[in-house]
Amino acid sequence: MTTAMETFCAPPINRSMKELDRDFFKRSIPTSAVTIFRDNEINRVRHELYKTKKLWPVGSAIVEHQTDPETWPPILAKLVETRLASLRPQTVELNYDTWSMRTYIQGIVFLLCSSLPTTDDILSAILPVDGVSETPSGFSESLIGQVVLDKGRNIRTVINKIDDVGIDNPYRTFPYEVLAGPNDLDVTVSENDCRFSFNYGEVYWNPRLQSEHTRMIKKFKEGEAICDVMAGVGPFAVPAGKQNVFAWANDLNPASYKSLSSAIHQNKVTSFVRPFNMDGREFIRLTACDLPRLRKSVRIRGKDRGSTNGGRRDKWKATDITPYHVKELLEPKLFSHYVLNLPKAAVEFLDAFWGLYAGKEDDFGDEKKLPMVHVYCFTANTENISLQMNEVCDRVSKHLKATIKPDDPEVELHQVRSVSPTNVMYCVSFRLPATVAFAKG
């Protein structure tokens, strides 16, 4: 967001600066300050003056950078003429602290980034800047790193993500360079009442996806079993475990598996969440067979049996030993949800569902439903939303070998976020078709 002072006066520019010189940005600007004589008119007059967009607040004063009366906005000229206000000379002192980080990035160093960092990008003490490129000849990229350290709050390290996530490796990590601060990417973050500790350079984590994680977790019910095929460090599975949901969580990346296992213990959900480190396609096939064989029961505390009446708690009977009751949750034989969160390639794993429950039709009697599948993918970012939805459904249908349509009653298409000017991320949720689940051969 551009501040009033940035609108009032742009910072000086030095394209050849290689090391940050904070004194270079000191300036003294002669202006005129407005004095309003009547106290009961101050708020109204201030508001009117600001609407002209030619006067700006500087501290407790309102300044006009043009001293020639002929250049004044009409309302200011009228105030002076009717002696409701007057102008006096005032010098405004500007320095390195005056302008925001965004102003420096966009203007001073003429830095071109694929996306400018925001507060949403701050990961613990690390701020990633995407795709620093096309800098002026001789420009030191560490300069922008130092500006970010100065202007950002609680930032320890600034890195430049050189390439997009997952272009050259299946672990969804990215090559990077340190622009400022130590090369220490070990972080601990909190999300959905859970803590995750990991090395940001070794695993995939996107702080902009918290709302999507929350949205998906709300679909899971206590006592259900979910299969998180590309779990990362566990943003779906670990919070689900805290809600007494049985989660089988897998990731191909050994570093993600290590952090996932740590998060399971750190958040005390070992009774509900199991970590795995294997190929996603194999994981889908294996878990469908192993869940009925390895399922377990967990004893948990239920809700307090006491009641509250107007803030007064009912007394317990002498036979009551504890203020809570214990109930037992038996892990289901079947998964209620499969989550495939690998937008670049997740749809390619849908063929693993072909014949997944062949010969097990009887397991789905008594109104038991086939599982919901939630698969993430990218598509072209166009203005035609209907075209986007049809495109992602066509891709899902191709790999699933069954037709999925946007208007099907058990199909949900959720636009997660726009990841770039050309790509948008979707989550396609659908009931696994019986023709796929029970297919033979």
C-alpha positions, 0 to 999 in steps of 0.5 A, spaced: 500 500 500 502 506 497 503 511 503 501 519 503 508 521 503 510 516 498 505 519 493 507 526 496 514 525 494 518 519 490 524 517 493 531 519 490 534 514 485 541 511 484 541 505 479 548 504 480 548 503 487 551 497 489 551 497 497 546 500 501 547 507 502 542 510 507 544 517 507 543 517 500 535 518 501 536 524 506 532 530 503 529 536 505 523 538 502 520 546 503 512 546 503 507 549 506 503 547 512 495 548 513 493 551 520 485 551 521 483 556 526 477 553 529 477 547 533 470 545 531 472 545 524 478 541 524 475 534 522 471 537 517 476 541 513 481 535 514 476 531 510 475 536 505 482 537 504 484 530 503 479 529 498 483 534 493 488 529 493 493 535 493 495 535 500 497 530 505 498 529 512 505 529 515 505 528 522 500 532 525 500 537 520 497 538 513 502 540 507 501 543 501 507 542 496 506 548 492 507 555 495 504 559 489 497 561 491 495 560 484 496 552 484 492 551 490 486 547 490 479 551 490 477 549 497 484 551 500 484 558 497 477 559 499 479 557 507 485 562 506 480 567 503 475 567 509 480 566 514 478 559 516 485 557 515 492 560 513 499 557 511 506 557 514 512 555 511 514 548 513 520 543 511 519 536 511 525 532 512 525 525 509 530 519 510 531 512 509 525 510 514 520 514 510 518 509 504 516 502 504 519 496 502 514 495 496 516 502 494 524 500 494 523 494 490 518 497 485 522 504 484 529 505 487 532 498 484 528 497 478 527 490 481 523 486 477 519 480 480 514 474 478 511 477 485 512 482 490 513 479 497 507 480 502 506 479 509 502 473 507 509 470 505 513 471 511 514 464 513 517 464 521 523 468 520 524 467 512 521 471 506 522 468 500 522 473 494 519 469 487 523 470 481 528 476 482 530 477 474 532 483 469 536 487 474 540 493 472 547 491 469 552 491 475 546 491 480 547 487 487 541 483 489 544 483 496 541 490 496 534 488 495 535 483 501 538 488 505 532 493 504 527 487 506 531 486 512 531 493 514 523 494 512 520 487 514 518 485 521 521 479 524 525 477 518 532 473 519 533 471 512 531 473 505 531 468 499 530 468 492 526 462 489 530 461 482 525 457 479 518 454 480 516 449 485 517 442 482 520 443 475 526 439 476 524 434 482 518 430 485 519 433 492 516 440 490 522 443 493 526 449 489 533 452 488 534 458 491 539 463 493 540 467 500 540 475 498 541 477 506 541 474 513 544 467 514 543 460 510 538 457 515 532 455 513 530 451 519 523 454 521 517 452 526 510 455 524 503 454 527 497 452 523 490 450 525 492 449 532 498 445 530 506 446 530 510 444 524 518 444 524 522 443 518 527 446 513 524 450 508 529 449 503 528 441 503 520 440 503 514 444 500 510 449 504 506 455 502 503 459 507 498 462 503 494 455 503 492 455 510 485 457 508 485 451 503 487 447 509 482 449 513 477 448 508 479 441 507 479 439 514 472 441 515 470 436 511 473 430 515 468 427 521 470 424 527 472 417 527 473 417 519 479 414 516 482 419 510 488 417 506 493 423 504 497 421 498 501 427 498 501 429 505 508 434 505 509 435 512 502 434 514 497 440 514 491 436 512 493 430 516 496 432 523 490 437 524 485 432 522 488 427 527 487 432 533 479 432 531 480 424 532 480 423 525 484 417 523 489 419 517 494 415 513 499 420 511 504 419 505 510 423 502 515 421 497 520 426 500 524 423 505 525 430 508 517 431 508 516 424 511 521 426 517 518 432 519 511 429 518 513 424 523 516 429 528 509 433 527 505 427 529 509 426 535 510 434 537 502 435 536 500 428 540 496 425 534 500 418 534 494 414 536 490 417 529 496 419 524 500 414 521 506 416 516 509 413 510 514 414 505 513 411 498 510 413 491 503 415 491 500 410 486 503 404 490 500 408 497 493 408 494 493 401 492 497 398 499 492 402 504 486 400 501 488 393 502 492 394 509 487 398 512 482 393 514 487 388 516 491 394 520 485 398 523 485 399 530 481 402 536 483 408 540 480 410 547 478 418 547 475 422 552 468 424 550 464 431 552 463 432 559 457 429 562 456 435 567 451 440 564 451 448 565 445 452 568 446 459 568 453 458 569 452 453 575 454 446 574 450 440 576 453 436 582 455 429 580 452 423 583 457 419 588 457 413 583 461 418 578 468 417 578 471 422 573 468 428 570 468 425 563 466 419 560 471 415 555 469 412 548 472 408 544 473 409 536 474 403 532 478 405 525 473 404 519 475 398 514 474 403 508 477 410 507 472 416 507 476 421 503 483 421 499 486 427 498 491 428 492 495 435 493 500 435 488 497 440 483 502 439 477 501 432 477 496 429 482 491 427 476 496 422 473 495 418 479 488 417 479 489 411 475 491 408 481 483 408 483 482 403 477 479 396 480 481 399 487 475 395 490 474 390 485 471 384 489 470 388 495 463 390 493 460 387 499 464 391 503 460 397 501 453 394 503 448 397 508 448 404 504 456 405 505 458 410 500 465 409 496 470 415 498 470 422 496 477 424 492 479 431 492 485 432 487 488 438 486 491 441 479 492 447 475 489 450 469 489 456 465 487 463 468 482 465 463 476 470 465 471 464 463 470 460 469 466 455 466 471 454 461 476 453 467 471 448 470 470 444 464 478 443 462 479 441 469 474 436 469 476 433 462 483 432 465 480 428 471 476 424 467 481 422 462 486 419 467 480 416 472 477 413 465 470 415 467 466 422 466 466 427 471 462 433 470 461 440 473 454 439 474 454 432 477 451 432 484 457 429 488 462 434 484 465 440 487 470 445 484 473 450 488 478 455 485 483 455 491 487 461 488 491 464 482 498 462 482 500 467 477 497 471 471 497 465 467 495 459 472 490 458 477 489 452 482 483 448 483 481 442 487 476 437 484 472 433 489 468 427 487 465 421 489 469 415 486 465 412 481 463 405 482 465 403 475 472 405 477 472 402 484 470 395 482 473 395 475 476 388 473 482 387 469 
